[in-house]
Amino acid sequence: MELTSKQRAQLRGLANSIDTILIIGKEGIGDSQVQQANEALEAREIIKGKVLENSLLTAREAADQLAPLTRSEVVQVIGTKFVLYRPSHKKDKKDKIVLVSDKKKK
């Protein structure tokens, strides 16, 4: 699943109002962070993470490592924060994030 620029823009807007729930510290990305990210993505579809200053990873590196482990897409990386998105299969249709389509009109 590759996100289009319009879909990324939509998800960036949604990410502005959510709190950071995933913290990457000096230990890097372990099984507990992957499990926490998977559970949060299933419940919320979009999550925001932060890399602490004492971590050996940059926010880009952490997001790029975490995305394949959680089968998610990196939406954005700014400073020490990153945003991941994965559509949920268990959420009700009314609660799901509906992405805009990127079809050009003729």
N, C-alpha and C positions, 0 to 999 in steps of 0.2 A: 504494500500500500504506500504509494508515493503521494505526498500532499502537494497540492498546487499552491501558488503564491496567494491566491484569494483565500484558500482554506487556512493557510498559515496565518494570514492577517486576522481572520475571524477568531482563530484559537489564541493568538496573542492578545486580542481584546478581552477574551474570556479569562485569560490568565492574569490580567491586571488585578482582578478583584479577589483572587484566591490567595490563601496563606501558604507559606512555605511549610511543607510537611516532611520533606526528606532531607536529612543532613548527612553530608559526606565529610568525615573527619580524617585524622592522620592515618588511620588504618586502611583507608581507601574503601573500595566497594567489596563488601563481604556478602555472605549468604543472607544475613539478616536484612541488609539494605535491599537486596534483590527481592526477597520475600515481602518486605514492607512496601516496596514500589509496586509489585504485582497486585497485592491486595488493594492498595490505594487506587491503582489504575482501573481495576475491576469495579470498584465502588464509585469512582468519580470520573473516569475517562481521561481527565487532565490533571497533572500534578506539577507542583513547582518544587524544585530542589535547590539546595545551597551547598557550596563547597567551602569549608572553613579555611582560614588562612594557614593553619598548620598542616593542611593536607598536601601530599606530594602531587596531587592531580589538579589540573586546571578545570574550570567548569566545563569547557568543551570536551576535554578528555573524559571526564566523568559521564557526561551525557552520551558521548559516543560509545563508551563501554557499557553503559546501563541499557541503552536502547535495544540492542540485539538480545540481551539477557531477558528483557521483559516483553519482547516482541512489540515495541512501541516506536514512535517516530519522535525525533527531536524537533520541537517547534521553534524554539529560540534559545540563545545563550547570550546573556548580558552580564558582564562583570563576573560575579561569583555565583550567579543564579542561572538555572536552566529550567526549561519546561518540556515535559514529555506528554504525548497523547497516544492513547490506544482505545479504539471503540470497544465498548463493553458488550458482551453477549448475554449477560444476565439481567441487565437493567430493563425496566419497563420502557416501552416505546416513547411514552410521554416525557420521560426523564432523560432520554438520550440526547447527546449533542448531535444536531443535524447540520452537517457540513454543507456549505454552499456548493452548487455545481459550477464548473468552469467551462461551460459550453458557450461557444461564440455564436452570436446571432447573425444571421445573414440578411 
